[in-house]
Amino acid sequence: MPRALALCYLGEEAYQPWCVLGLVRNRVNVTARATDGLPVCAVVTGEGNRQKCYEALGLETAIPPARAAVARRFCQTACPPMSRPAAASGARLGTPPPPSLPLRRGDDA
């Protein structure tokens, strides 16, 4: 994982969050446990990268959509307080994205 993160950081700063998102989602998809992504997010540098990481974890907890209660509990208990809004936004729990979360054009609509 350190090598994969190092490769993400080689990219332009504006695109790094999406590399981090792909990295953490892949890790979770391999193990089918969102908690396995927490160590990745814990060491990610850059506020936007970190917020995108936790947003991805939130998204992974909300699949399938019927698991909203599981996603809400994960976001509130497993994620650090400063990253809970990003995780909840990713889980589509009705939480607006925090200002530090990098968005693509149209993501905020």
C-alpha positions, 0 to 999 in steps of 0.5 A: 500500500505505501508504494501505491500511495506514493504512485498516487502522489506522483500525479497532479495534485488535482487528480490525486484524490481520485487515485486515492479513491480507486486505491481504497475502493480496490482494497475494500472490494478485494476483502469485502470489508470497509474496515480494511480501508481504514488503515489506508485513509489513516496514512493518506496525506493532503486534506482533499485526498484524506476526505476523498478516501473516507468518502470512498469508504462511506460509498462502499458501506452503502452497497447495497443501498438497503444497508443504510443503517450499517453505513451510518454506524460505520461512518459514525463509529469507525471514521475519525470525527473530521472525516465523518461528513465525507464518509456520510456523503459518500454513503449517500446518507443525505449529508452534504459534502464538506468544503474540503472534499474534492468534487468533479463538476456536477458532483455537487448538484 
